[in-house]
Amino acid sequence: MEHQQNISARDIKCVAFDLDGTLVDSVPDLTAATRATLAQLGLPDCSEQQVRGWIGNGAPMLIRRAMTFASAQPVTDEMLADTMPIFMQHYQHYLHQYSRLYPNVKQVLTTLRQQGMHLAVITNKPHRFAEPLLAEFDIADCFELILGGDALPKMKPDPLPLQHLLSHFNLPASALLMVGDSRNDILAAKAAGVVSIGLTYGYNYGEDIALSGPEAVCEYFSDILTILNISPTVTEQ
């Protein structure tokens, strides 16, 4: 754990988690699908490291960035619209072939649930992929609400998903904690007036998550319990 500022655990009634780069390292499968898409289009290949820098703003932006890189020219909305079904088909195939759950995720989620907290996922990943991915790692049932990037008119960094969560659980902003690895998560939290924890191990365009100004920065997922002053109640399998 790197630093902690103003998170009062007794106020927190709900914790919202990002998915990619926070709960699951999904870049290997996103890379496989992106590379297969570029290959089908007859475009040059890309690397996993490049894909790590392209994700975070939803699948269309990932593919726009990949196509712009591979073709070395701007990508029109029409070109992107034609390509998205190709990517979706490839990602459906790869979805959880190479992805992995980060250490201690299930332990922390189970502990928070046992504390009576509401848990939710707010991701920019399309819902059709988010729920099966969580189910594959046997953590979907930990969450009362899973909001994909296509669930509402706007997605992170817009505050709308977090505002929807507050309304859904009838909570004040002071009762919600956002946990994520990207500046989109922290900006959404700030815009919604909720506290946030930034994780250092995920995908944030090569930028230090602390620069976005979360209330706390954690190196490990298990540090979330330390910040909330909660003792683990289950052990990692």
C-alpha positions in Angstrom: 0.0 0.0 0.0 1.5 3.3 -1.0 -0.6 6.0 0.6 -4.0 6.6 2.1 -5.8 9.9 2.6 -9.5 10.3 3.4 -11.4 7.1 3.2 -13.7 6.4 6.3 -14.4 2.7 6.2 -17.5 3.1 8.5 -19.1 5.3 5.8 -18.6 2.9 2.9 -21.7 0.8 2.1 -20.9 -0.1 -1.5 -17.7 -0.7 -3.4 -17.6 -0.4 -7.2 -14.9 -2.2 -9.1 -13.5 -1.7 -12.6 -12.9 -5.1 -14.4 -10.0 -5.0 -16.9 -6.7 -4.4 -15.1 -8.4 -4.4 -11.7 -10.1 -7.8 -11.2 -8.8 -9.6 -14.3 -5.7 -9.3 -16.5 -7.6 -9.6 -19.7 -5.0 -8.1 -22.0 -3.8 -11.5 -23.4 -7.2 -12.3 -24.8 -7.9 -8.7 -26.0 -4.5 -8.9 -27.8 -5.4 -12.2 -29.4 -8.7 -10.8 -30.7 -7.1 -7.5 -31.8 -4.3 -9.3 -33.7 -6.8 -11.7 -35.4 -8.9 -8.6 -36.4 -6.0 -6.8 -37.9 -4.9 -10.0 -39.7 -8.4 -10.5 -41.2 -8.2 -6.9 -42.5 -4.8 -7.5 -44.0 -3.2 -5.0 -41.7 0.2 -5.2 -39.9 0.3 -7.0 -36.5 0.5 -5.4 -33.1 2.1 -6.4 -29.7 0.5 -7.1 -26.4 2.4 -4.1 -24.9 0.7 -1.9 -27.5 -2.7 -3.2 -26.6 -2.1 -2.6 -22.9 -1.7 1.1 -23.8 -4.8 1.2 -26.0 -7.5 -0.2 -23.7 -9.6 1.6 -21.1 -12.1 3.6 -23.2 -14.2 0.7 -24.5 -13.9 -1.8 -27.3 -14.5 0.7 -30.2 -11.7 3.0 -29.0 -9.4 0.0 -28.7 -10.0 -1.0 -32.3 -9.9 2.5 -33.6 -6.4 2.9 -32.0 -5.3 -0.5 -33.3 -6.4 0.3 -36.9 -4.9 3.8 -36.8 -1.6 2.3 -35.8 -1.7 -0.5 -38.3 -2.9 1.5 -41.3 -1.0 4.7 -40.4 -4.0 6.7 -41.3 -7.2 8.1 -39.7 -10.0 5.6 -39.2 -13.5 6.8 -40.3 -16.6 6.0 -38.3 -17.8 3.9 -41.2 -14.6 1.8 -41.2 -14.9 1.3 -37.5 -18.5 0.3 -37.7 -17.6 -2.3 -40.3 -14.7 -3.7 -38.2 -16.4 -3.9 -34.8 -18.4 -7.1 -35.6 -15.2 -8.8 -36.7 -13.5 -7.9 -33.5 -16.5 -8.9 -31.4 -16.5 -12.3 -33.1 -12.8 -12.9 -32.4 -13.1 -11.6 -28.8 -16.1 -13.9 -28.2 -13.8 -16.8 -29.2 -10.8 -15.8 -27.1 -12.7 -14.1 -24.1 -11.1 -16.2 -21.3 -8.5 -18.4 -23.0 -5.5 -16.6 -21.6 -6.9 -14.1 -19.1 -6.3 -14.6 -15.4 -7.7 -13.4 -12.1 -5.4 -11.1 -10.1 -4.2 -12.5 -6.7 -6.5 -12.3 -3.7 -9.4 -10.9 -5.7 -11.9 -13.6 -4.7 -10.8 -13.5 -1.1 -11.3 -9.7 -0.8 -14.6 -9.8 -2.6 -15.9 -12.6 -0.3 -14.7 -10.7 2.8 -16.4 -7.5 1.7 -19.7 -9.3 1.0 -19.4 -10.9 4.5 -19.1 -7.4 5.9 -22.5 -6.6 4.4 -21.3 -4.3 1.6 -23.0 -4.0 -1.8 -20.5 -4.8 -4.6 -20.8 -3.8 -8.2 -18.7 -3.8 -11.4 -18.6 -0.7 -13.5 -16.6 -1.4 -16.7 -16.3 0.1 -20.2 -16.3 -3.5 -21.6 -19.5 -4.4 -23.3 -21.9 -6.3 -21.0 -22.0 -9.3 -23.3 -18.4 -9.9 -22.4 -18.2 -8.7 -18.8 -20.6 -11.1 -17.2 -19.3 -14.3 -18.8 -15.7 -13.3 -18.0 -16.6 -12.7 -14.3 -18.5 -16.0 -14.3 -15.5 -17.9 -15.8 -13.5 -16.9 -12.7 -16.4 -17.7 -10.3 -16.9 -14.2 -9.0 -20.0 -13.0 -10.9 -22.2 -13.9 -8.0 -20.2 -11.6 -5.7 -21.8 -8.6 -7.5 -25.3 -7.3 -7.2 -24.9 -5.2 -10.3 -22.7 -5.5 -13.3 -22.7 -2.4 -15.6 -21.1 -2.8 -19.0 -20.0 0.1 -21.1 -23.1 -0.2 -23.2 -25.6 -0.3 -20.3 -26.0 3.5 -20.1 -25.8 6.5 -22.5 -22.4 7.4 -21.1 -19.5 5.4 -19.6 -16.4 6.3 -17.5 -14.9 8.8 -17.1 -18.4 10.2 -17.2 -19.9 10.0 -13.7 -23.2 8.5 -15.0 -22.5 4.9 -14.1 -21.5 5.8 -10.5 -24.6 8.0 -10.2 -26.7 5.2 -11.4 -25.2 3.0 -8.7 -25.9 5.5 -6.0 -29.5 5.7 -7.2 -29.9 1.9 -7.5 -28.8 1.3 -3.9 -30.3 4.6 -2.6 -27.0 5.8 -1.2 -25.3 9.1 -0.6 -22.0 9.7 -2.5 -20.1 9.4 0.8 -21.2 5.7 1.0 -19.6 4.7 -2.3 -16.0 3.7 -3.0 -14.6 3.3 -6.6 -11.7 0.9 -7.1 -9.9 0.9 -10.4 -6.5 1.0 -12.2 -7.1 3.8 -14.7 -7.5 7.5 -14.7 -11.0 7.0 -16.2 -12.0 5.3 -12.9 -10.6 8.1 -10.8 -12.0 10.9 -13.0 -15.4 9.2 -12.9 -15.2 9.0 -9.1 -14.2 12.7 -8.7 -17.0 13.8 -11.0 -19.5 11.8 -9.0 -18.2 13.1 -5.7 -17.1 9.6 -4.4 -13.8 8.4 -3.0 -11.5 6.2 -5.0 -8.6 3.7 -4.7 -6.1 3.5 -7.6 -4.3 0.3 -8.3 -0.8 0.4 -9.6 -0.7 -2.9 -11.4 -3.3 -2.4 -14.2 -3.6 -0.5 -17.4 -3.2 3.3 -17.3 -1.6 4.3 -20.5 1.9 4.1 -18.8 0.9 6.8 -16.4 1.3 6.7 -12.6 -2.2 6.3 -11.2 -1.3 8.6 -8.3 -1.2 11.5 -10.8 -5.0 11.2 -11.1 -5.4 11.9 -7.4 -7.3 9.0 -5.9 -7.7 9.0 -2.1 -5.5 6.0 -1.8 -3.0 4.1 -4.1 -2.5 0.3 -3.6 0.1 -2.0 -5.1 -1.9 -5.1 -4.2 -5.7 -5.9 -4.4 -5.5 -7.2 -0.8 -4.5 -3.7 0.4 -8.1 -2.6 -0.1 -9.0 -4.5 3.2 -6.1 -2.7 5.0 -7.4 0.7 4.0 -10.9 -0.3 5.1 -9.5 -1.7 8.3 -11.1 -5.1 7.6 -9.4 -8.4 8.5 -9.6 -11.2 5.8 -12.1 -13.8 6.7 -11.3 -16.4 4.1 -8.0 -17.6 2.7 -6.9 -17.6 -0.9 -7.3 -21.0 -2.6 
